[in-house]
Amino acid sequence: MKRTAIAILLLCGLLATACKEGTKTAPKGDTLYETLEVTLGDRTLSTGYSAAISGVQTVEIRPQVSGMITDILIEEGESVRKGQVLFIIDQTPYKAAYEIAVANVKSAEASLSTAKLIYESNKKLYEQDVVSEFDLMTAQNDLTDAEARLTLCKAEEVNASNNLSYTEVRSPVNGVASMIPYRVGALVSSSITQPLVTVSDDSRVYAYFSMAENQMLDMVKQYGSLKEAIKQMPEVELMMSNGDIYEHTGKINAISGTISESTGAVSIRAVFNNRNHLLRNGGSGTIIIPTTINDCIAIPQAATFELQDRIFVYKVVDGKASATEIHVTPQNNGIEYIVTDGLKVGDIIVAEGAGLIKEGTVIKSKSAAEPQQDDTLAVKEGQE
């Protein structure tokens, strides 16, 4: 029995030793890397700019005459038409002034008629040597004075008529009314700090945004001139403040001819159709400008690493990683870089994890390593 137990223990020890030796002889797997071949393609990149929204025509309406507001004929936020009466200012003193002006015109007309009769009479009497030249000249001067007085009275009548018409404050444009800071009974004048109301024509809206000087110079270089840039730039999109993309695209229609000294930026204006009045004067959003680049080299940003503000990739040269500096466009989509220098079509690069690789690392792509995985399985099967 003791001999049998000793034999069993020796057999187990031999089997354990054999298993350990079999494990040591199994090949250790190499690290596998994703690689890609550099090719040409087309990419559309989008750049966002913060924008302020304004109606194509926004008018602050102020009274042209002084007086008390007797009636407000619109509701706040209401759509108004050009020429519509919005406010009425106390008309009583202005009606009286107009009636006085009309009466003065009639009086001046009567005085002129009398002066003409006297002058014509004195002229005939002077020809008959009945009156002196002095009487004739006096009659002529009285006629001239009557004519001037009539002209003055007519001007005063026009002015009084205008002032009376100004008591009806009308909208000069079609648009939407703002909030109204005044109420019936408020005393207003042309010098008030706040307008009676602001009317914004928002059937179309402008989106104003700024572009850095170097971006503007790149745009001029691309299109040849600012005028050509306005003509040829693609339509732009507007991301509203809630994150949604506005349903209509817009068009850039104006670029400032000067650069702001304080910001070093150029002001640009895009126009959007706003028939549904979804966009409002004073709103904000983000202008998205697409840029299409044809036949370019695009690589994943995960294939790059930065060192002292320089961008590098690892090219696979003779099966090993070789760090190569590249130059990219300032614009990117957050996923890829557009390479302008440092790579050419046909180059093989490490597609991901470049920051974890060292110079000279042996690169074995996952596709090339598949047969080895089969061999490893074969070894394990042989062990079994």
Buried (B, 14 or more C-beta within 10 A) or exposed (E): EEEEEEEEEEEEEEEEEEEEEBEEEEEEEEEBBBBBEBEEEEBEBBBEBEBBBBBBBBBEBBBEBBBEBBEBEBEEEEBBEEEBBBBBBBBEBBBEBBEBBBEBBEEBBEBBEEBBEBBEBBEEBBEEEEBEEEBBEBBBEBBEEBBEBBEEBBEBBEEBBEBBBBBBBBBEBBBBBBEBEBEEEBEBEEEBEEBBBBBBBBBBBBBBBBBBEEBBEBBBEEBEEBEEBBEEBEEBBBBBEEEEEBEBBBBBEBBBEEBEEEEEBBBBBBBBBBEEEBBBBEBEBBBBBBBEBEEBBBBBBBBBBEEEEEBBBBBBEEEEBBBBEBEBBEBBBEEBBBBEEBBEEEBBBBBBBBEEBEEEBEBBBEEEBEEBEEEBEEEEEEEE
